Amino acid sequence: MRHEAEKINPGHTQLRKVLCVVGPLILAMGILLVIVGAIDIFTDPFSGFPFAFLIFAGMPMIFVGGVMTQFAFMGAVFRYVASETAPVGKDTFNYMAKGTQPGVRDITSAIREGLTEPQVGTINTIACSQCHHPNDADARFCDQCGNEMITNKRCTKCNNENDLDARFCDNCGNELT
């Protein structure tokens, strides 16, 4: 792992070692200065040489030391967090995948059927007048029931041929039965 970090940023290991030592040292010094300044304020506020100003010197040192320490140990903290959360994420994903499989199968089947089965009214298909099963437009008999395919309706008034689904004659307007 350190080897990979060195490829990306030469000197990474050296910088991390410095931060691991200097960060906690500055942090500890800042905490010590704040404690000394606070003790001086509460024990002898009117002494000849007040140490209360040490609080103002210690606060920035606490901040800088804390940030340096955070960067020094960030990789270790993130590796720990990842090792704790990755199994939970994996289990959650597997649970969701297992729970949604039937629904995904249903959707996949519906899509496959929609793409492979001819739909009535699409180009090159016609519905059987008996069972309404979709058949090829040039079929003479139904694939499903064997009934002879009727491809048009004749008008009883003018003998004109009309589409099978027409309710009125294209030629004379007579209602088709």
C-alpha positions in Angstrom: 0.0 0.0 0.0 2.9 2.4 0.8 4.5 1.4 -2.4 1.4 2.6 -4.4 1.4 5.9 -2.4 5.1 6.5 -3.3 4.3 6.1 -7.0 1.6 8.8 -6.9 3.5 11.1 -4.5 7.2 10.6 -4.0 8.1 11.3 -0.4 4.7 10.4 0.9 6.1 7.9 3.5 8.6 10.5 4.7 6.0 13.2 5.0 3.6 10.9 6.8 6.4 10.0 9.4 7.0 13.6 10.1 3.3 14.4 10.5 2.9 11.4 12.9 5.6 12.9 15.2 5.2 16.6 14.8 1.4 16.8 14.8 0.8 15.1 18.2 3.8 17.1 19.6 2.4 20.5 18.6 -1.1 19.3 19.8 0.3 18.3 23.2 2.2 21.6 23.6 -0.9 23.6 22.7 -3.0 21.7 25.3 -0.3 22.3 27.9 -0.2 26.1 27.2 -4.0 26.4 27.4 -4.0 24.4 30.7 -1.2 26.6 32.2 -3.0 29.8 31.1 -6.3 28.6 32.6 -4.7 27.6 35.9 -3.1 31.1 36.1 -6.5 32.8 35.5 -8.3 30.8 38.2 -5.5 30.7 40.9 -3.9 34.2 40.9 -5.7 36.6 38.5 -3.7 39.7 39.8 -0.2 38.3 39.9 2.8 40.3 38.7 3.4 38.3 35.6 0.2 36.8 34.2 0.4 33.6 32.1 -3.2 34.0 30.8 -1.9 35.0 27.4 -0.7 31.4 26.9 -4.3 30.5 26.2 -4.2 32.6 23.0 -0.9 31.0 22.0 -2.1 27.5 22.8 -5.4 27.6 20.9 -3.8 27.9 17.4 -1.3 25.3 18.3 -4.1 22.9 19.2 -5.7 23.6 15.8 -2.5 23.1 13.8 -1.4 20.1 15.8 -4.9 18.5 15.4 -5.0 19.0 11.7 -1.5 17.6 11.2 -2.4 14.6 13.4 -5.5 14.1 11.4 -3.6 14.0 8.1 -1.0 11.8 9.6 -3.5 9.1 10.6 -6.1 9.6 7.9 -5.2 6.6 5.8 -5.3 4.3 8.8 -8.7 5.7 9.9 -10.2 5.4 6.4 -8.9 1.8 6.1 -10.6 1.0 9.4 -13.8 2.6 8.4 -13.8 0.8 5.0 -13.2 -2.5 6.7 -16.2 -1.9 9.0 -18.6 -0.6 6.3 -17.7 -2.7 3.3 -19.2 -5.9 4.6 -22.4 -4.1 5.5 -22.6 -2.5 2.0 -21.9 -5.9 0.4 -24.7 -7.6 2.5 -27.1 -4.8 1.7 -26.4 -5.1 -2.0 -26.8 -8.9 -1.9 -30.1 -8.6 0.1 -31.5 -6.1 -2.4 -30.4 -8.1 -5.4 -31.9 -11.3 -4.0 -35.2 -9.5 -3.1 -35.6 -7.9 -6.5 -34.8 -10.9 -8.7 -38.4 -12.0 -9.2 -39.5 -8.5 -10.2 -36.5 -8.1 -12.6 -37.3 -11.5 -14.1 -41.0 -10.4 -14.7 -39.9 -7.2 -16.3 -37.3 -9.0 -18.5 -39.9 -11.5 -19.6 -42.4 -8.8 -20.5 -39.8 -6.9 -22.5 -38.7 -10.1 -24.3 -42.3 -11.0 -25.1 -43.0 -7.5 -26.3 -40.0 -7.6 -28.6 -40.5 -11.2 -30.0 -44.2 -11.8 -30.2 -46.1 -10.0 -33.0 -48.6 -7.5 -31.8 -52.0 -7.2 -33.4 -52.2 -4.2 -35.6 -48.5 -4.0 -36.3 -47.1 -4.3 -39.8 -47.3 -7.9 -41.2 -49.8 -9.2 -38.5 -53.5 -9.8 -38.4 -55.7 -11.1 -35.6 -57.8 -14.2 -35.8 -61.5 -13.4 -35.9 -62.2 -16.4 -33.7 -59.5 -16.3 -30.9 -57.8 -12.9 -31.6 -54.3 -14.5 -31.7 -51.8 -12.5 -33.8 -50.8 -14.2 -37.0 -48.7 -13.4 -40.0 -50.6 -11.1 -42.5 -50.3 -13.7 -45.2 -51.5 -16.7 -43.1 -54.5 -18.6 -44.4 -55.2 -20.3 -41.1 -54.8 -19.3 -37.4 -51.7 -20.6 -35.7 -53.6 -20.9 -32.4 -57.0 -22.3 -33.2 -56.8 -23.4 -36.9 -59.7 -21.2 -38.0 -59.6 -19.9 -41.5 -58.3 -16.3 -41.5 -60.7 -13.7 -42.7 -58.8 -10.7 -44.0 -61.7 -8.4 -45.0 -65.4 -7.7 -44.7 -67.8 -7.4 -47.6 -70.5 -4.7 -47.6 -73.9 -6.3 -48.1 -75.2 -3.1 -49.9 -72.4 -2.4 -52.4 -70.3 -5.6 -52.2 -67.1 -3.5 -51.5 -64.2 -5.1 -49.6 -63.3 -3.3 -46.3 -60.8 -3.9 -43.5 -61.6 -6.5 -41.0 -61.9 -4.0 -38.1 -64.0 -1.5 -40.1 -67.5 -0.7 -38.7 -68.8 1.1 -41.8 -68.2 0.6 -45.5 -65.5 2.7 -47.1 -67.5 3.1 -50.3 -71.2 3.7 -49.2 -71.1 4.2 -45.4 -73.3 1.2 -44.7 -72.9 -0.3 -41.2 -71.0 -3.6 -41.5 -72.0 -6.6 -39.5 
